[in-house]
Every structure is written in C-alpha cells, then in structure tokens.
C-alpha cells in the first residue's frame, strides 16, 4: 500500500472516529461540534468523565499522552455503561466502528461521570479502585505497545538533514506494515522508551535475551526515493542491539544490487542521473555588488546567510528554486553551488581509506550489496564491505599477508546474507548519511514514513507555531 493510500485511509478513519464521537457527545447533551476541535474535545471528555481538567497537560507529554489518552477513552465509554474488557478494546482499537454502533443504539445512554462517587455507587464495580487503575494502565500499555511495534509509530524530525522536504518539528506517522513489521529483537524492554530511560539515563532494555532477525510479510519492498526510518548502523560501536540503535530518517537513494556514484554533486544510480528531491537543499556561494542583503527578506525565505570574512560573498544553504530567486536580485552578481572537486579527499567519508579519494560531492562508484551476491575481495575493495561482513553479518575475519580468512577458512570472495540500502538526506551539505557511514542492512529497517500529521515551529505565538499548511501532508 502506497504512502498516499495510507494517508487517505488514516484521514478517513480519523474523520469517522470524530463523527462517531460527535454523536456520542450529543447523547451526553453536549454540542456535537465540540468533538472535532483538537484538545477542546479532550477537555470536554475530561468534563464528561469527571477527571481533573489539568489532565489536559498530560497530552503534551510524549509517551504519557498515549497512556492517558487510552485511559480517558475507557473512562469515556464507561459513562455509557461499557464495562467489559471487550468493549474497552473496541473503543480503543476500533472507535471509528463502535462509536457509530453505540451512537445508533437506543439502549446506549450517557449515565454520568464515570469517575464520580455517585456513578460508582450506582454502578458498583467488583474491582477496587487500585485494581481499576492497574487494569487500565496495563491495557493501555499493551495496546499502545502492539500498535507501536507492529502497525504505526510516531516519529519527530530532530535535525535538518531532510530539509526542506521534512522540517525540524514535523511529527510523522511511520508505517511498520508497508515493509513488514520487524519482530522485536530485544523483547525485554521498558515500554515506549527506546534505548535509554528518561531522567535516570540508564538502559531501557535487557540484552540478556536477543532474538535473531525476522520480519513479517509486508505490502511492498523498499523502493528508490522512499523516505525510510532505520536504526543507525554505526551505533554498534555503543554495543547496542540492532533494534535499540538510534532512529534515523533519510531517503533511500539506491537499493540492493544498485551501483551508486556522485559526480559534481549529482547522484547517479546504475549510470542514470537520479532525480533530485523537489525541496532538497545545497550550499551556495552568493556574490553581491558590495551592498548588503536584506536580512528580513532572508528570514521570510527561511534562509540563513553567513558572510565570508569581510568580502561581498555569502554562504547560504537553500533550494535550487530559492537560489534562482536570489540570482534575480539587483545587487547579486553571481550564485553558484559549492562543489568539492574530484580528488579532494575528505577523511570522514566512507570507508575512511585513503585509497578512495572521495568527498561529499564526488563519491564512488560503489555497489550496494544484495542478498546472495558474491563479491570478489582483495585488499583494495575489502574496506568498502568490511562493516557488512564483519559487523552486520557477524563473521570472524583476518588477513594473513595477502590471504583473506573468513571464519578460519581461506577465501577470496564473500556471499552476502542480507540486502543493503544507500540512504542520503535531502539537505545534502548538512546530512550525516551513507556517504559517511556506508550501507544500511535490511535488519536495521524500521518502517516507511507516510505523512506529517502535525508540524511545530518553535517561533512565534502559540497558533503561529503550528505550520497549518503541513498538517496531514503526504511524504513523497
């Protein structure tokens, strides 16, 4: 299923849920429109259930908001005498169906605030209050963990490596089912925490049990230009299990078996020029006639400019379209991309070997390993595949003179056990990507980025902080 189809399906289910909630509000003698106003509908549900209004604060705290939201939904349906575990599961997992069913059922009525003493006296529970809370929390944690682990996970863009395709402060939904959900490799872990416990800064998992890599069937294979979330491969240096390595998000440039090369900042895959991201950015050198650029105009264009010493040259990171606009300004004499020349060696480039005189703008060619591909190895090309063979596929490797030994057997080739991918950020000069740390193994793939459901800018007033034009924006 494509990201557009997922986005449409998600929007339809959200709309259906809120229509059903509208009808449930009406049963409680509230105005139906209150159900479709974000956060205000939560405030109304707190009022209908009898929970404290300040609980609204919890909905702005990651992880806590998921648990509290599930608990509030359960409290809400209790107001309509839905007390069984099955009914609670229906409300949490299938609200777009059962809110409709209950709204049309004449026997389903609003009986008052489920958290109030009067309500509990009228409809006494066999469980103690402590047991009620414990059951609700356990249910919420299990439901949210299953959804997060096998269906959808929320992800926040933390850096500008994908700008301006994706912006810092974008909140995404990442699908686990498109490429197939990965079975947890570190099954014993604290719910919702990734690799580190908040506040105490200790490990959030126990690595005493680590399972082999398995993935359930998915709807599609990773394709070139997909925006993918994956575990950062180089986190192996921190001795973290694969599924507890840091989450990264980049665009897949080349898939297993492809040959990728970068020539003067242009990416070629299998000898063909790869389409540049629509909103991708590059560093440009802008030369003026000596007069200053208008800082407010640059702010409005969301471009940061730094002057080169006391000269009339500026360094700007921007899209090709923005560069074309600036080139038309009367006081600008030249706009050209900053391109590192071929042969200029950056020792931070993968694979970190002087034999490969590569840099960010002139790199490769390099073949992306494919499962079942046998590569002939020697001392010159082995550095390219060293991590894949030794670290990602767990082989013992040593060189004795010019002879290679893998798992104590003399050989001059290797057959790969996994597919690999080449990932790059759209903000090419501000992205730590495969050019710096190499291939991404298939067991590191988390999921496919589907759409932006919320986007938050840290500037301006509360309502101006929300980037309204990016809400439910599909990722292409």
C-alpha positions as a printed Julia matrix, in Angstrom:
476×3 Matrix{Float64}:
   0.0     0.0     0.0
   1.46    3.38   -1.01
   2.05    6.24    1.42
  -0.76    8.19   -0.28
  -3.18    5.29    0.22
  -2.17    5.01    3.88
  -2.59    8.73    4.36
  -6.08    8.68    2.79
  -7.09    5.63    4.86
  -5.81    7.26    8.08
  -7.66   10.51    7.36
 -10.89    8.59    6.61
 -10.63    6.64    9.89
  -9.92    9.83   11.85
 -12.94   11.52   10.27
 -15.18    8.51   11.01
 -13.96    8.4    14.62
 -14.8    12.07   15.14
 -18.22   11.72   13.51
 -18.98    8.87   15.91
 -17.62   10.94   18.8
 -19.89   13.81   17.69
 -22.92   11.55   18.07
 -21.71   10.25   21.44
 -21.32   13.85   22.65
 -24.9    14.59   21.59
 -26.09   11.64   23.71
 -24.38   13.35   26.66
 -26.24   16.63   25.91
 -23.12   18.32   24.56
 -22.77   20.16   21.27
 -21.65   17.76   18.56
 -19.15   20.21   17.05
 -17.15   20.06   20.29
 -15.98   16.6    19.25
 -14.0    17.85   16.25
 -11.98   20.64   17.9
  -8.48   19.33   18.77
  -7.66   19.44   22.51
 -11.0    21.06   23.28
 -12.67   17.68   22.65
 -10.27   16.21   25.22
 -11.27   18.94   27.67
 -14.94   18.02   27.16
 -14.21   14.31   27.65
 -12.44   15.12   30.91
 -15.55   17.01   31.98
 -17.91   14.21   30.93
 -15.88   11.57   32.77
 -15.24   13.67   35.88
 -11.48   13.61   35.53
  -9.48   16.73   36.54
  -9.17   19.34   33.78
  -5.46   19.72   34.41
  -5.02   16.24   32.93
  -5.0    18.08   29.61
  -1.33   18.83   30.35
  -0.55   15.11   30.02
  -1.5    15.24   26.34
   1.54   17.4    25.62
   3.97   14.9    27.17
   5.27   12.17   24.82
   4.52    8.56   25.84
   2.47    9.72   28.84
  -0.09   11.16   26.42
  -0.66    7.74   24.81
  -1.37    6.03   28.12
  -3.6     8.83   29.42
  -5.49    9.02   26.11
  -6.31    5.3    26.19
  -7.35    5.57   29.83
  -9.59    8.54   29.04
 -11.3     6.66   26.2
 -12.01    3.78   28.59
 -13.39    6.21   31.2
 -15.49    7.85   28.49
 -17.21    4.65   27.35
 -17.8     3.66   30.98
 -20.09    6.7    31.1
 -22.27    4.76   28.67
 -22.14    1.54   30.77
 -19.45   -0.13   28.65
 -17.62   -2.03   31.36
 -16.25   -5.22   29.79
 -12.71   -5.75   28.55
 -14.01   -6.42   25.03
 -15.95   -3.15   24.97
 -12.87   -1.26   26.13
 -10.79   -2.92   23.42
 -13.41   -1.98   20.83
 -13.38    1.65   21.97
  -9.59    1.92   21.91
  -8.78   -0.07   18.78
 -11.9     0.38   16.62
 -13.56    3.66   17.66
 -14.43    4.5    14.04
 -16.76    1.46   14.08
 -18.09    1.14   17.61
 -18.71    4.83   18.33
 -21.12    4.65   15.38
 -22.76    1.45   16.61
 -23.2     2.73   20.16
 -24.41    6.12   18.96
 -27.21    4.45   16.97
 -28.12    2.04   19.79
 -31.14    3.43   21.75
 -30.08    1.43   24.79
 -26.72    3.18   24.94
 -27.15    6.3    27.05
 -24.95    8.66   28.98
 -25.25    7.81   32.69
 -23.0    10.44   34.21
 -19.37   10.96   35.16
 -17.66    7.59   35.41
 -15.04    8.91   37.83
 -17.6    10.33   40.28
 -18.59    8.72   43.58
 -22.27    8.85   42.62
 -21.64    6.9    39.44
 -19.62    4.22   41.22
 -22.33    3.84   43.85
 -24.98    3.5    41.15
 -22.91    1.05   39.08
 -20.64   -0.64   41.64
 -17.58   -2.47   40.35
 -16.24   -5.68   41.77
 -12.73   -4.34   41.33
 -11.11   -1.95   43.77
 -10.07    1.5    42.59
  -6.45    0.36   42.63
  -7.29   -2.66   40.51
  -9.24   -0.46   38.09
  -6.24    1.78   37.64
  -3.84   -1.14   37.3
  -6.0    -2.86   34.69
  -6.47    0.36   32.74
  -2.72    1.09   32.7
  -1.8    -2.47   31.72
  -4.41   -2.44   28.95
  -3.17    0.92   27.67
   0.47   -0.13   27.71
  -0.16   -3.45   25.94
  -2.43   -1.88   23.29
  -0.07    1.01   22.61
   2.99   -1.27   22.53
   1.39   -3.58   19.97
   0.3    -0.66   17.8
   3.72    0.98   18.06
   5.62   -2.24   17.46
   3.66   -3.77   14.59
   1.48   -1.09   12.94
   2.3     2.6    13.3
   4.78    4.65   15.27
   5.0     8.38   15.74
   8.35    9.96   14.88
   9.64   13.51   15.27
  12.15   15.12   12.93
  15.03   16.16   15.25
  17.54   17.6    12.74
  17.57   19.49    9.45
  19.15   16.72    7.35
  15.94   16.28    5.32
  15.06   19.95    4.89
  13.15   21.34    3.23
  11.32   18.14    2.37
  10.86   17.47    6.08
  11.31   20.18    8.69
  12.56   20.13   12.24
   9.4    19.86   14.33
   7.48   17.7    11.86
   5.58   14.86   13.53
   5.29   11.82   11.28
   3.48    8.55   11.21
   5.83    5.71   10.28
   4.25    2.52    8.96
   5.67   -0.79   10.15
   3.42   -2.83    7.85
   4.5    -1.43    4.48
   7.86   -3.21    4.54
   6.67   -5.78    7.08
   6.83   -5.43   10.88
  10.18   -6.44   12.34
   9.81   -8.93   15.18
  11.37   -7.37   18.33
  14.99   -8.46   18.57
  15.33   -7.29   22.17
  11.99   -8.43   23.62
  12.54   -7.39   27.23
  12.43   -3.61   27.34
  10.68   -0.78   29.15
   7.5     0.21   27.24
   7.78    3.3    25.0
  11.41    4.02   25.9
  13.8     3.34   23.02
  17.29    2.67   24.3
  17.65    4.98   27.31
  15.4     5.59   30.28
  14.38    9.24   30.67
  15.7    11.15   33.69
  17.81    8.29   35.12
  19.71    7.86   31.81
  20.12    4.08   32.15
  19.49    1.31   29.62
  15.79    0.83   28.85
  16.23   -2.79   27.81
  17.78   -6.05   28.96
  20.12   -7.61   26.42
  20.26  -10.95   28.21
  17.85  -12.23   25.56
  18.44  -11.23   21.94
  16.47  -12.86   19.12
  17.56  -13.38   15.53
  16.26  -11.03   12.86
  12.82  -11.89   11.45
  10.35   -9.74    9.56
   6.66  -10.42    8.94
   5.36  -10.11    5.36
   4.78   -6.54    4.17
   2.83   -4.83    1.43
   5.83   -3.68   -0.6
   9.6    -3.65   -0.99
  11.75   -0.6    -0.31
  11.92    1.46   -3.48
  14.33    4.16   -4.57
  13.3     7.6    -3.26
  11.23    6.18   -0.36
  11.66    8.1     2.88
  12.71    5.45    5.39
  13.21    5.29    9.16
  16.0     2.94   10.21
  18.35    2.19   13.08
  21.68    3.99   12.83
  24.17    1.24   11.87
  27.24    2.8    13.49
  25.59    2.6    16.9
  27.13   -0.88   17.04
  30.13    0.98   18.49
  27.99    1.65   21.57
  27.28   -2.1    21.79
  23.55   -1.57   21.4
  21.31   -4.28   19.93
  20.16   -3.57   16.38
  16.59   -2.55   17.3
  17.85   -0.29   20.11
  20.17    1.77   17.95
  19.26    5.4    17.29
  16.44    6.06   14.82
  17.42    7.94   11.66
  15.31    9.13    8.74
  16.69    9.53    5.21
  15.73    8.99    1.61
  16.63    5.67    0.01
  18.78    6.54   -2.99
  19.86    3.05   -4.06
  18.58   -0.44   -3.25
  20.4    -3.78   -3.04
  22.35   -4.54   -6.21
  22.49   -0.94   -7.44
  25.68    0.92   -8.34
  25.7     4.43   -6.93
  28.07    7.28   -7.75
  28.14   11.01   -7.05
  29.68   13.27   -9.69
  29.86   17.01   -9.05
  27.0    16.75   -6.51
  24.79   14.84   -8.97
  23.77   11.33   -7.88
  23.83    8.53  -10.44
  22.22    5.14   -9.86
  23.13    2.39  -12.32
  24.59    5.05  -14.6
  21.41    7.15  -14.72
  21.01   10.57  -13.14
  18.87   10.26  -10.01
  16.03   12.74   -9.7
  16.85   15.43   -7.16
  14.46   15.92   -4.24
  11.93   18.65   -5.01
  12.76   20.61   -1.86
  16.34   19.38   -1.4
  18.96   21.91   -0.31
  22.57   22.62   -1.27
  25.17   25.12   -0.13
  25.59   28.09   -2.47
  28.1    30.92   -2.68
  26.26   34.2    -3.33
  28.29   37.18   -4.56
  26.88   40.71   -4.33
  27.98   44.05   -5.76
  29.16   45.05   -2.31
  25.82   46.07   -0.83
  24.26   44.08    1.98
  21.42   41.63    1.5
  18.09   42.41    3.13
  18.09   40.31    6.34
  14.28   40.41    6.7
  13.82   39.01    3.19
  16.17   36.14    4.02
  14.23   35.49    7.25
  10.97   35.44    5.29
  12.54   32.89    2.91
  13.8    30.88    5.91
  17.4    31.14    4.7
  20.41   31.64    6.94
  23.29   33.54    5.36
  26.83   33.87    6.69
  29.3    36.32    5.25
  32.73   35.13    4.12
  35.09   37.33    6.17
  34.7    40.96    5.1
  34.06   40.11    1.45
  30.94   40.52   -0.65
  30.37   36.76   -0.63
  27.76   34.89    1.42
  27.32   31.2     2.15
  23.7    30.02    2.04
  22.07   26.63    2.33
  18.92   26.65    0.18
  16.83   25.0    -2.5
  17.5    25.37   -6.22
  14.33   27.46   -6.53
  15.47   29.86   -3.8
  18.86   30.15   -5.49
  17.12   31.08   -8.74
  15.09   33.76   -6.95
  18.15   35.3    -5.27
  20.02   35.32   -8.58
  17.43   37.79   -9.93
  18.1    40.36   -7.19
  19.63   43.57   -8.49
  22.58   43.58   -6.08
  23.5    39.9    -6.68
  26.13   39.26   -9.35
  26.61   35.51   -9.02
  25.03   32.45   -7.39
  26.79   29.11   -7.68
  26.65   25.82   -5.76
  29.61   24.92   -3.56
  31.01   21.7    -5.05
  34.07   19.89   -3.71
  36.3    18.95   -6.67
  37.08   15.37   -7.67
  40.21   14.11   -5.94
  39.7    16.37   -2.91
  39.85   13.83   -0.08
  37.64   14.1     2.98
  38.89   11.53    5.51
  35.44   11.4     7.13
  33.97    9.78    4.04
  33.08    6.09    3.97
  35.02    3.8     4.01
  37.67    6.01    5.66
  40.54    4.78    3.48
  42.99    6.95    1.51
  42.73    4.59   -1.44
  39.31    6.14   -2.07
  39.83    9.85   -2.7
  36.16   10.7    -2.16
  34.23   13.64   -0.77
  30.58   14.71   -0.33
  30.18   15.81   -3.97
  32.38   13.29   -5.78
  31.99    9.79   -4.46
  32.12    6.22   -5.77
  31.1     4.33   -7.82
  30.15    1.72   -5.23
  27.99   -1.41   -5.46
  25.28   -1.82   -2.8
  25.37   -5.44   -1.52
  22.47   -7.71   -2.36
  21.46  -10.94   -0.62
  23.08  -13.82   -2.49
  25.61  -11.61   -4.31
  29.16  -12.97   -4.27
  31.85  -10.3    -4.36
  35.5   -10.98   -5.15
  37.61   -9.43   -2.44
  41.13   -8.06   -2.25
  42.93   -5.57   -0.04
  41.74   -2.61   -2.14
  37.98   -3.19   -2.14
  37.65   -5.01    1.19
  37.37   -1.73    3.22
  34.1    -0.99    1.37
  32.47   -4.22    2.58
  34.33   -4.65    5.87
  31.48   -3.47    8.14
  28.87   -5.54    6.3
  30.94   -8.72    6.51
  32.43   -8.37    9.98
  29.86   -6.4    11.97
  26.44   -6.66   10.34
  26.76  -10.31    9.29
  28.91  -11.39   12.27
  31.88  -13.07   10.65
  35.39  -13.59   12.01
  37.79  -12.01    9.53
  41.58  -11.79    9.42
  44.27  -11.17    6.84
  47.43  -13.26    6.81
  49.67  -11.47    4.38
  47.61  -11.1     1.23
  45.35  -14.04    2.08
  41.86  -13.4     3.49
  40.39  -15.77    6.08
  36.68  -15.7     6.92
  35.67  -17.9     9.84
  39.14  -19.52    9.67
  38.74  -20.52    6.03
  40.95  -19.12    3.27
  38.88  -17.39    0.6
  38.91  -14.58   -1.91
  35.17  -13.9    -2.01
  32.08  -13.5     0.14
  28.34  -14.09   -0.41
  26.09  -11.61    1.39
  23.28  -12.82    3.64
  21.19   -9.63    3.63
  20.08   -6.83    1.35
  21.55   -3.37    1.94
  20.48    0.19    1.09
  22.12    3.55    0.39
  20.48    6.39    2.33
  21.01   10.14    1.9
  19.44   13.3     3.32
  17.73   15.82    1.06
  19.76   18.6     2.7
  22.89   17.29    1.05
  25.52   19.5     2.72
  24.05   19.13    6.2
  23.37   15.41    6.35
  25.31   12.61    8.03
  24.32    9.77    5.74
  25.64    6.77    3.8
  28.44    8.88    2.35
  29.85    9.0     5.88
  28.98    5.59    7.34
  28.07    3.3     4.45
  25.32    0.79    3.86
  22.13    0.23    5.88
  21.41   -3.5     6.41
  17.85   -4.74    5.95
  17.6    -5.8     9.61
  18.01   -2.12   10.58
  14.92   -1.01    8.64
  12.14    0.29   10.94
   9.45    1.47    8.53
   8.22    3.83    5.84
   7.43    7.46    6.58
   3.83    8.08    5.49
   2.71   11.62    6.26
   3.14   14.6     8.55
   0.23   14.77   10.98
   1.49   17.81   12.91
   4.26   20.36   12.38
   5.51   22.63   15.11
   7.7    25.71   14.73
   9.39   26.97   17.89
   8.98   30.6    16.8
   6.03   32.95   17.21
   2.8    32.77   19.21
   1.01   29.51   20.04
  -1.19   29.35   16.94
   1.57   30.64   14.64
   3.84   27.86   15.9
   1.65   25.31   14.12
   2.56   25.03   10.44
  -1.02   24.65    9.26
  -0.08   24.05    5.62
   1.83   20.89    6.6
  -0.93   19.14    8.59
  -1.62   15.69    7.08
   0.88   16.39    4.32
   1.93   13.28    2.44
   5.63   12.42    2.15
   6.84   11.95   -1.4
